[in-house]
């Protein structure tokens, strides 16, 4: 099992943890990728947090949404709704993102069902996040719980798949490369 840790600032604040605390926990669990997500801060604060993480973590660092900060990390992850903020056509949005972050950086998007996986197959991506596997504490209003269907849908992807949403380290999948662990890493 390969771990991809979601470092959500709201969760850190709620638990009274710093990004250093989170990175220390992630290192102990042999996490390969850390995604920093902060939906509420300004770009300057997100930049500061990325710099802090980069100083103490030498694995892959992904930023959620803030593609303008690509120089401070290894890649960008964007959700479906956030793609639509870039362009009303998600294929165009991914092309725009790829032109900004270039080929040497990682690009991943969230997917939630078979249709979105099949669409993603026609996009220039490095991976897809697929879920939610089960309900999660790091995201409100999760409407689409895939459960055991997640692995079957993952088998349709031509990209690496990261299982997202309530995933725990002990979960097993046949067609998933990464387990994305958020609050489960802190337990």
Residue pairs with C-beta under 8 A, 6 or more apart in sequence:
1 169
1 172
1 179
2 32
2 177
2 178
2 179
3 26
3 29
3 30
3 31
3 32
3 33
3 169
3 178
3 179
3 181
3 185
4 31
4 32
4 33
4 34
4 35
4 162
4 178
4 179
4 180
4 181
5 22
5 26
5 29
5 31
5 33
5 34
5 35
5 180
5 181
5 182
5 185
6 35
6 37
6 138
6 164
6 180
6 181
6 182
7 19
7 22
7 23
7 26
7 34
7 35
7 36
7 37
7 53
8 37
8 38
8 138
8 182
9 36
9 37
9 38
9 40
9 41
9 49
10 38
10 39
10 40
10 138
11 137
11 138
11 182
11 183
11 186
12 18
12 19
12 21
12 22
15 186
17 186
19 36
19 49
19 52
19 53
20 52
20 56
22 34
22 185
22 186
23 34
23 53
23 56
23 57
25 185
25 186
26 34
26 57
26 59
26 185
27 57
29 169
29 181
29 185
31 59
31 181
31 185
32 59
32 60
32 178
33 59
33 60
33 61
33 62
33 178
34 53
34 57
34 59
34 60
34 61
34 62
35 61
35 62
35 63
35 64
35 77
35 180
36 46
36 49
36 50
36 53
36 61
36 62
36 63
36 64
36 73
37 64
37 65
38 45
38 46
38 49
38 64
39 64
39 65
41 49
43 66
43 68
43 69
46 63
46 66
46 69
47 69
47 72
50 61
50 63
50 69
50 72
50 73
51 72
53 61
54 61
54 72
54 73
60 74
60 75
60 106
61 72
61 73
61 74
61 75
62 73
62 74
62 75
62 76
62 77
62 106
62 108
63 69
63 70
63 72
63 73
63 75
63 76
63 77
64 76
64 77
64 78
64 79
65 76
65 77
65 78
65 79
65 82
66 76
67 76
67 78
67 97
67 100
67 101
68 100
70 76
70 100
70 101
70 102
70 105
74 105
74 106
75 101
75 105
75 106
75 107
75 108
75 126
76 97
76 101
76 105
76 106
76 107
76 108
77 108
77 109
77 110
77 129
78 86
78 93
78 97
78 107
78 108
78 109
78 110
79 109
79 110
80 90
80 109
80 110
80 111
80 112
80 116
83 90
83 93
83 94
83 97
83 109
84 90
84 93
86 92
86 93
86 96
86 97
87 93
87 96
90 119
90 123
91 119
91 122
91 123
94 107
94 109
94 123
94 124
94 125
95 124
97 107
98 107
98 124
101 107
106 126
106 127
107 124
107 125
107 126
108 125
108 126
108 127
108 128
108 129
108 162
109 120
109 123
109 125
109 128
109 129
110 128
110 129
110 130
110 131
110 164
111 117
111 119
111 120
111 128
111 129
111 130
112 130
112 131
112 132
112 144
112 146
113 144
113 146
113 153
114 153
114 156
116 128
117 128
117 130
117 153
117 154
117 156
117 157
118 156
120 128
120 157
120 159
121 156
121 157
121 158
121 159
125 159
126 159
126 160
127 159
127 160
127 161
127 162
127 177
127 178
128 157
128 159
128 160
128 161
128 162
129 161
129 162
129 163
129 164
129 180
130 146
130 150
130 153
130 154
130 157
130 161
130 162
130 163
130 164
130 176
131 146
131 150
131 163
131 164
131 165
131 166
131 167
131 180
132 139
132 142
132 144
132 145
132 146
132 164
132 165
132 166
133 145
133 146
133 147
133 150
133 163
133 164
133 165
133 166
133 167
133 171
134 145
134 147
134 165
134 166
134 167
135 142
135 145
135 165
135 166
136 142
136 165
136 166
136 182
136 183
137 182
137 183
138 182
138 183
139 165
142 165
142 166
145 165
146 153
146 165
150 163
150 173
150 176
151 173
151 174
151 175
151 176
152 175
154 161
154 163
154 173
154 175
154 176
155 174
155 175
157 175
160 177
160 178
161 175
161 176
161 177
161 178
162 176
162 177
162 178
162 179
162 180
163 171
163 173
163 176
163 178
163 179
163 180
164 180
165 180
166 184
167 179
167 180
167 181
167 184
168 179
168 181
168 184
169 179
169 181
169 184
171 179
173 179
